[in-house]
Structure formats: C-alpha cells, structure tokens
Amino acid sequence: MSTSHDTGRFDAALRSIALAANPEALFGPVRAGGTVPPAATAAYRRLARRVHPDLVPPARTAEATTAFTRLTELWGHFQDMVAGDLRFGDPTLVTRAHTYHVRGPLARGDVADLHGLRYQDGSGRDARWRDAVLKLPRAPHDNDLMRAEATALARIRERGHERYRAFVPELVESIRHRDAGTGVERRANVLTRLSGFHSLAEVRRAHPDGVDPRDAAWMWRRLLVAIGNAAAAGVVHGAVVPEHVLIHPEQHGLVLVDWCYSVTSAAAHTAPHVPAMVAHRKDLYPPEVADRRPAVPATDVYMATRCVEYLTGDRLPRRLRAFARGCSLPAPERRPGNGLALLGDLDEALEREFGPRRFRPFHMPTAPPRDAGHAARPS
C-alpha cells in the first residue's frame, strides 16, 4: 500500500474479517428468494480489493493472505446460505452421500423425533438444494422400526409400479447415528419432505360432521392404490391410521407415511406380524394384529376402510356402507386382499351411487398446512 490512508483501510478490513462471527456480519442479512443482494456483492468486492495479497506491500503479504482466505470462505458460506436457505452455524450431519444441514425439530412422536434438513443434490450447475426430514428414534431399542421402514420403502421403490411412487415417501438414505458422549447407536431415516399436506385426522377435525363421501371418494381410491402397490411389492403397511394418511387438498394428492410398523415379505430381520400398534387407534386394527397373527394385504384393506369410515362419520350412503362392511370382515381370508383390483369394484360402487366420476375441488378451512412431511404423531 502506498499511503497511510490505504494502510488504514487495510487494517480496518483485517479487523472486520478477523472479528466477523459469521458471513452476515460482513455481507449483511440473507434475504429470502435465493438471490445474493447487490449490496453483499459490493461489500465482498470492496473487502477483496483491500486485502488481496497482490495489492499490499511484501511485508504484509502473510496478513493479507490469511484475511483473503477467510474472506473467500465466508463469501462462499454466504452464497450457500442464500442458495440453500441456510443459517450460519446450523449443525451438519455428514454421510457418504450428502452433507445435511439440520434445521431444527419439526415434530415429536411416540417413538421418533423429526428434524428438518437441507442438502445439496447433485454437483456443479446441476446441484439443487432440497428439503428433507431426519427421522431419529429416541431409544435405540426402536432401531428395528427404522430398519423396517427403510426396508419397506426400498422394496416398494424396487418392485412397485413406478407410476405410483408418489404415494409413499422417498427414502433418501438410511443412516446410523452414534452419540459421541454415550456411544449409543441409533438408526435413522432421511426422507423427502412434503409440503401442503394434511393428515386425515386433521381433515376430520376440520369437518366435525364428517367429510362428504363424494369428496372422500378420491381419498379412498388413492389409499387403495397406495396399499395395493405396496402389496404388489410384498409389503404390508400395518398401521393405516388417520395420522399416517396425508392428503394434499388442492392437488388431490395422497401419501401414506410412517412405514415403521410394516411387514416386508422375505426380508431379513422382519417378523411376519405387525410389531406394535398405535395406542390411541387400536379400534381401527383388524383382529389378526392384536392376535399377532401374520399380516397380509387384507390387513391394510381393513384399516384403509376403517379410515374412510372415520373420515366420513356416519355419512356413507347404504351402498358404500355395504362395500365397507365387505372390506372389514373379521376374518382376513374373507376380505379383499388386492387393493389395486378392489379399486375397480370401488369405482363401480361409486358410479352407481353418485354417477360418472368428475373432479370435485376440496379445500381445508384456512389453517396452516402441514410442512413436516409426516403425520402429527410420527413413530
């Protein structure tokens, strides 16, 4: 630097960079929208000119190099924060596949806690920031439930129909988390995060008199597709309760979540019966679950039917009540067991009752939609 004035600016820049607790201390706050503010770019360029090693006297090159390296790192962090909607200091979880930024708790269930995640998928110009959910059991003795979910989701993706993949969450990866203090290992699942969904329990609470059966029809149909596709892949969900069935009202979408209680045929570490019941929904389970008899596709048909009955209250018309009774007989061998085949029978019953199928908009009362990707009481 040639003047005392330049030296003063250089020293001031060194102090600012050294004392910056995070990128925002140098470049200003991160704004929503995914675009770096012009003022932040200007601040970076101004500091870069003042501490660039090529622009300082040789005696101060070492100081400049240290400051410029830190400035470059902070600028990179700032750009990542903008692109990924991150917060500086977010805890990170590093696996072989991804680096996850842990955003904080989303929900607490009977067995597991859900935490929001952000991660970068891909590399270079094709990289995209994505939202995910970390499902972590509080007790290591529930690791088997996390393993069951990962096994079921992998099997459905491998052997189920590709066109029906949207009916189940996507498993990003299954990981093992070891507590640094205790050494206790817990198995966790990373799942794609859903936005704008409501559980059937929420839908029912929003409609105290029950949902109109004409609106419940599309939910019933999609639920049969979800369990039918799983059955075709050799998986029984085993816990089709209102909290585990999520719907997107505007898009008429449905996702069946929480596969922790599932039974996957011919899979290692999998018992033939449903391992546990959701305590406050025991009235929705068929007899074979309480008796710890083998779970079969008809088990899910029974529970899906009971969900629809719960959702609609006493509003199902006679013909559909009879259809529901046939799907919820006590003996599993007397019930339908193929959800995809049953869909045709349901469509026939619906057409006889309501006429040709047509789109009916469905809206929830004005309340914030679920943005955790899972039900209110995750396992």
Secondary structure, 3 states (H helix, E strand, C coil): CCCHHHHHHHHHHHHHHHHCCCHHHHHCCCCCCCCCCHHHHHHHHHHHHHHCHHHCCHHHHHHHHHHHHHHHHHHHHHHHHHHHCCCCCCCEEECCCCEEEEEEEEEECCCEEEEEEEEEECCHHHCEEEEEEEEEECCHHHHHHHHHHHHHHHHHHHHCCHHHHHHCCCEEEEEEEECCCCCCEEEEEEEECCCCEEEHHHHHHHCCCCCCHHHHHHHHHHHHHHHHHHHHCCEECCCCCHHHEEEECCCCEEEECCCCCCEECCCCCCCCCCCCCCHHHHHHCCHHHHCCCCCCHHHHHHHHHHHHHHHHCCCCCHHHHHHHHHHCCCCHHHCCCCHHHHHHHHHHHHHHHHCCCCCCCCCCCCCCCECCCCCCCCC
